[in-house]
Amino acid sequence: MTALGKVYLIGAGPGAVDLITMRGARLLGEAEVVLYDALVTPEMLALCAQATLISVGKRSGQRSTAQTVINQQLVECARRYQRVVRLKGGDPMLFGRADEELRALEAEGIEVEVVPGVTTALAAAAATKQPLTRRGIARSVAFFTSSTAPGEPDHPALPATDTLVQYMGGREAAATAARLLAEGRRPDLPVVVVENCSRADQRIVRLTLTGLANGLDDAQGPVLVMIGEALQQRPQQAS
């Protein structure tokens, strides 16, 4: 009987191919099979041209692979190959369903290694030159998403932190802004929206909480929304 292979959960980073870690890039080049997310770019997949590629993309509002199917595919690949990569956008341990995949693999006695990646919030802060913390202004940050599991409330309480970063925020951002206004947040609170972070078609929009409550233009790519006093532009900062 062939020994079980090893699975690597690798963070691809926010999009740009040169923002993956050196370890992640090396392991991609050694992989026999790569199961990759919808947001992974063709340039990133070029790093593993030798591998069998399996798309397991999940996109909001679009037909996608069920998580239980992805879990089973990982187990089956580990029984056929020695080096299996599960390539995820951003970081595997933040909104990446890593817990479910780890549980499925561990239940079958399959060895797993997690390789971290640059999560989109940090890449967006860098792209906009806008720190998420600011001495005397913001000392706490929360990453959150409006997506919920079955049985959970549709609108869970928003985090009570100085800076809020909403992942997958394209459709839900206006509702978030309306809730913050209802809670008493000031209408001109700074907001920065980043679409397609770190990619060639990256788009940055600066507005206020009131402007966000009026809704965003239709986005063609993943959207990250950053809200808080720390997002106030500096006097000499380029837009």
Backbone hydrogen bonds, N-H to C=O, Kabsch-Sander energy under -0.5 kcal/mol:
donor,donor_aa,acceptor,acceptor_aa,energy
5,G,78,A,-3.4
6,K,82,Q,-2.7
7,V,111,E,-2.7
8,Y,84,V,-2.8
9,L,7,V,-0.5
9,L,113,E,-2.6
10,I,8,Y,-0.8
10,I,86,R,-2.4
11,G,115,V,-2.3
12,A,10,I,-0.6
12,A,88,K,-3.9
13,G,90,G,-2.0
19,L,16,A,-1.9
20,I,17,V,-1.1
25,A,21,T,-2.4
26,R,22,M,-2.3
27,L,23,R,-2.5
28,L,24,G,-2.0
29,G,25,A,-1.8
30,E,26,R,-0.7
30,E,27,L,-0.6
31,A,27,L,-0.8
31,A,28,L,-0.8
32,E,83,R,-2.3
33,V,83,R,-1.3
34,V,52,T,-2.9
35,L,85,V,-3.0
36,Y,34,V,-0.6
36,Y,54,I,-2.1
37,D,87,L,-1.5
40,V,37,D,-1.1
45,L,41,T,-1.9
46,A,42,P,-1.4
47,L,44,M,-1.5
48,C,45,L,-1.7
49,A,46,A,-1.0
51,A,48,C,-1.8
52,T,32,E,-2.6
54,I,34,V,-2.9
56,V,36,Y,-2.7
62,Q,59,R,-1.9
65,T,57,G,-1.7
70,I,66,A,-2.0
71,N,67,Q,-2.6
72,Q,68,T,-1.9
73,Q,69,V,-2.4
74,L,70,I,-2.3
75,V,71,N,-1.9
76,E,72,Q,-2.6
77,C,73,Q,-2.6
78,A,74,L,-2.2
79,R,75,V,-1.0
80,R,76,E,-0.7
80,R,77,C,-0.9
81,Y,77,C,-3.3
84,V,6,K,-2.7
84,V,82,Q,-0.5
85,V,33,V,-2.5
86,R,8,Y,-3.3
87,L,35,L,-2.4
87,L,85,V,-0.7
88,K,10,I,-2.9
88,K,86,R,-0.6
90,G,13,G,-3.4
94,L,91,D,-1.5
98,A,92,P,-0.7
101,E,97,R,-1.5
102,L,98,A,-3.1
103,R,99,D,-2.3
104,A,100,E,-1.9
105,L,101,E,-2.2
106,E,102,L,-2.9
107,A,103,R,-2.0
108,E,104,A,-0.6
108,E,105,L,-0.9
109,G,106,E,-1.5
110,I,105,L,-2.4
111,E,5,G,-0.5
113,E,7,V,-2.3
115,V,9,L,-3.3
115,V,113,E,-0.5
119,T,117,G,-0.6
122,L,119,T,-0.8
123,A,119,T,-1.6
124,A,120,T,-2.9
125,A,121,A,-2.1
126,A,122,L,-1.9
127,A,123,A,-2.7
128,T,124,A,-2.1
129,K,125,A,-0.5
129,K,126,A,-0.7
130,Q,125,A,-2.4
134,R,138,A,-2.7
137,I,134,R,-2.6
138,A,134,R,-2.9
142,A,163,T,-2.1
144,F,142,A,-0.5
144,F,165,V,-2.6
146,S,167,Y,-0.5
152,E,149,A,-2.2
161,T,159,P,-1.2
163,T,140,S,-2.0
164,L,227,I,-2.8
165,V,142,A,-2.5
166,Q,225,V,-3.2
167,Y,144,F,-2.8
167,Y,165,V,-0.7
169,G,166,Q,-0.6
169,G,223,V,-1.8
173,A,169,G,-1.8
176,T,172,E,-2.1
177,A,173,A,-2.5
178,A,174,A,-2.3
179,R,175,A,-2.0
180,L,176,T,-2.2
181,L,177,A,-2.4
182,A,178,A,-2.1
183,E,179,R,-1.4
184,G,181,L,-1.3
185,R,180,L,-2.4
189,L,186,R,-1.8
191,V,207,L,-2.4
192,V,226,M,-2.7
193,V,205,V,-3.2
194,V,224,L,-2.8
195,E,203,R,-2.9
196,N,222,P,-2.3
199,R,196,N,-1.9
202,Q,199,R,-1.7
203,R,195,E,-2.3
205,V,193,V,-2.7
207,L,191,V,-2.4
209,L,189,L,-1.2
210,T,187,P,-2.2
212,L,208,T,-2.5
213,A,209,L,-2.0
214,N,210,T,-0.9
214,N,211,G,-0.6
215,G,212,L,-1.9
224,L,194,V,-2.5
225,V,166,Q,-2.2
226,M,192,V,-2.9
227,I,164,L,-3.0
228,G,190,P,-2.3
231,L,228,G,-1.7
232,Q,229,E,-1.8
237,Q,234,R,-1.5
